Each structure stands twice: as structure tokens, then as C-alpha cells.
Amino acid sequence: MNLPLLVVAAALIDERARVLVQRRPDAKEHGGLWEFPGGKVERGETPDAALARELAEELGIDVAPQHLEPVTFAASGAAAQRAVVLLLYACRDWTGTPLVPACDAGEGAAIAWHDAQSLSSLALAPGTMPPLDVPLANAVVTMLKSLG
């Protein structure tokens, strides 16, 4: 039996209580769908170190692992080819401006900031987010409403 694939993601929350989501390039798996930035945890990495690395690679920002606050997780069911556990962290403190790096831009790649209401609408619309990101988005909506 294969161990589940461990994936980390960030809810980057700005001073206006908005969260950043990114649209995957069309040519990648889940292409064109909106998700929280992040990626796979590599062998020997802790989840928070992996997320800091992924955010630097994907968005060009620096995040100290101590600024990542665990929020929730989602997991794929047993019917999946390989089980996935997706850990979501909140982050309110980073250095740099999140951008889609030119090397990863690809057709359809983008980033956008959403408040609680627009993130909720995004999560409710069919086919706009990968299935594991939907429950994460719902948890972030609750968090953003409490900030607001």
C-alpha cells in the first residue's frame, strides 16, 4: 500500500482580509482551476518548510515557517489512484509581492485576491476549483469573516 501524497497550501491573507488564489496553467493537471498556492512535500522536508519553499518558487515571496498557522486539511477518498492529504496553512506575514513567475506562467496562469464573499462564490461554482480545495476555501471563508 502506498503512503498518501502529502501536499501543502497557503491561504495568504492581506491587510484587507483578502486571500490569494492562483489559476493553474491550462496544460497542467487541473488546468484553468483556481487553487491555493503550494505543492508537494519532498522527502526530508517538514510541511512548513515545504510550503515556504513552494511559495518562493511559485510566487516569488519569502515566508518564514514560523509565520505559517495550521488551519485545516482535506483528503482524497480511497477510490483515488493515490490518496492525497492536503494541509492548509494561513499566512499573514511575508516579504515580497506575490507574482506568477515568468517561468511558470503558461497559458491561463494567474493570481487573484478574493474577499470572503467572492471566495465563497468561487468555491460554490462547479468546476472552478479542484475538489480538495473546495472544503479548504470554505474554512478560509469562515476565517475571513471572523477577521472582518
C-alpha positions as CSV (number, residue, x, y, z in Angstrom):
1,M,0.0,0.0,0.0
2,N,1.3,3.4,-1.0
3,L,1.5,6.2,1.6
4,P,-0.6,9.2,0.8
5,L,0.9,12.1,-1.1
6,L,1.4,15.0,1.3
7,V,0.6,18.4,-0.2
8,V,0.7,21.8,1.5
9,A,-1.1,25.0,0.6
10,A,-1.3,28.6,1.9
11,A,-4.1,31.0,2.5
12,L,-2.1,34.2,2.1
13,I,-4.3,36.9,3.8
14,D,-3.6,40.5,3.2
15,E,-4.4,43.6,5.4
16,R,-7.8,43.9,3.7
17,A,-8.8,40.4,4.8
18,R,-8.5,39.1,1.2
19,V,-6.9,35.7,0.3
20,L,-4.8,34.9,-2.7
21,V,-5.7,32.1,-5.1
22,Q,-3.9,31.1,-8.3
23,R,-5.2,29.7,-11.5
24,R,-3.3,26.7,-12.7
25,P,-1.8,26.8,-16.3
26,D,-4.1,25.2,-18.8
27,A,-1.5,22.5,-19.7
28,K,-1.2,21.1,-16.2
29,E,-3.4,18.7,-14.2
30,H,-6.5,20.7,-13.0
31,G,-5.5,23.3,-15.6
32,G,-7.6,26.5,-15.5
33,L,-8.9,25.8,-12.0
34,W,-8.3,28.2,-9.0
35,E,-6.4,26.8,-6.0
36,F,-4.4,27.9,-3.0
37,P,-0.7,28.1,-3.8
38,G,1.5,25.3,-2.6
39,G,2.8,21.9,-3.6
40,K,4.2,18.6,-2.6
41,V,6.2,17.9,0.5
42,E,9.6,16.4,-0.6
43,R,11.4,13.6,1.3
44,G,13.1,15.0,4.4
45,E,11.1,18.3,4.5
46,T,8.7,19.4,7.1
47,P,5.3,20.6,5.8
48,D,6.0,24.2,6.8
49,A,9.5,24.2,5.2
50,A,8.0,22.7,2.1
51,L,5.3,25.4,1.9
52,A,7.9,28.2,2.4
53,R,9.9,26.7,-0.5
54,E,6.9,26.3,-2.7
55,L,5.7,29.9,-2.1
56,A,9.2,31.2,-3.0
57,E,9.2,29.1,-6.2
58,E,5.6,29.7,-7.3
59,L,5.0,33.4,-6.2
60,G,8.5,34.8,-5.5
61,I,7.8,35.6,-1.9
62,D,9.7,34.8,1.3
63,V,7.8,33.2,4.2
64,A,9.3,32.3,7.5
65,P,7.9,28.9,8.5
66,Q,7.0,30.3,12.0
67,H,4.5,32.6,10.2
68,L,2.5,29.6,8.9
69,E,-0.5,28.8,11.1
70,P,-2.2,25.4,10.5
71,V,-5.9,25.8,9.6
72,T,-7.4,22.6,8.2
73,F,-6.8,19.7,5.8
74,A,-8.6,17.8,3.1
75,A,-8.0,14.2,1.9
76,S,-8.9,12.3,-1.2
77,G,-11.1,9.2,-0.7
78,A,-9.9,5.5,-1.1
79,A,-11.2,5.5,-4.7
80,A,-8.4,7.8,-5.8
81,Q,-5.4,6.3,-7.6
82,R,-3.2,7.6,-4.8
83,A,-4.5,9.1,-1.7
84,V,-3.7,12.8,-1.2
85,V,-3.6,14.7,2.1
86,L,-3.7,18.5,1.6
87,L,-2.7,20.6,4.6
88,L,-3.8,24.3,4.6
89,Y,-1.9,27.0,6.5
90,A,-2.8,30.6,6.9
91,C,-0.1,33.3,6.5
92,R,-0.4,37.0,7.1
93,D,3.3,37.9,7.0
94,W,5.6,37.6,4.0
95,T,8.3,39.5,2.2
96,G,7.8,40.5,-1.5
97,T,4.9,40.9,-3.8
98,P,3.2,37.7,-5.0
99,L,3.6,37.3,-8.8
100,V,3.3,34.4,-11.2
101,P,6.9,33.8,-12.2
102,A,7.5,34.1,-15.9
103,C,8.9,30.5,-16.0
104,D,5.7,29.1,-14.6
105,A,3.2,31.5,-16.2
106,G,2.0,29.2,-19.0
107,E,-1.3,29.8,-20.8
108,G,-4.1,30.6,-18.3
109,A,-1.9,31.0,-15.2
110,A,-3.0,33.9,-13.0
111,I,-3.4,35.1,-9.4
112,A,-6.3,36.9,-7.8
113,W,-7.2,38.3,-4.4
114,H,-10.7,37.4,-3.0
115,D,-12.7,38.6,0.0
116,A,-14.9,36.2,1.9
117,Q,-17.9,36.7,-0.4
118,S,-16.1,36.3,-3.7
119,L,-14.1,33.3,-2.4
120,S,-17.4,31.7,-1.3
121,S,-18.8,32.3,-4.8
122,L,-15.7,30.8,-6.4
123,A,-15.9,27.7,-4.2
124,L,-19.6,27.2,-4.9
125,A,-19.3,27.4,-8.7
126,P,-19.0,24.0,-10.3
127,G,-15.6,23.3,-12.0
128,T,-13.7,26.3,-10.7
129,M,-11.6,24.7,-8.0
130,P,-10.0,21.2,-7.6
131,P,-12.2,19.1,-5.4
132,L,-9.8,19.1,-2.4
133,D,-9.6,22.9,-2.5
134,V,-13.3,23.5,-2.0
135,P,-13.5,22.4,1.7
136,L,-10.3,24.4,2.3
137,A,-11.9,27.5,0.7
138,N,-15.0,27.1,2.9
139,A,-12.8,27.1,6.0
140,V,-11.0,30.2,4.8
141,V,-14.3,32.0,4.2
142,T,-15.2,31.4,7.8
143,M,-11.8,32.6,8.9
144,L,-12.0,35.8,6.7
145,K,-15.5,36.6,8.1
146,S,-14.1,36.4,11.6
147,L,-11.4,39.0,10.7
148,G,-13.8,41.3,9.1
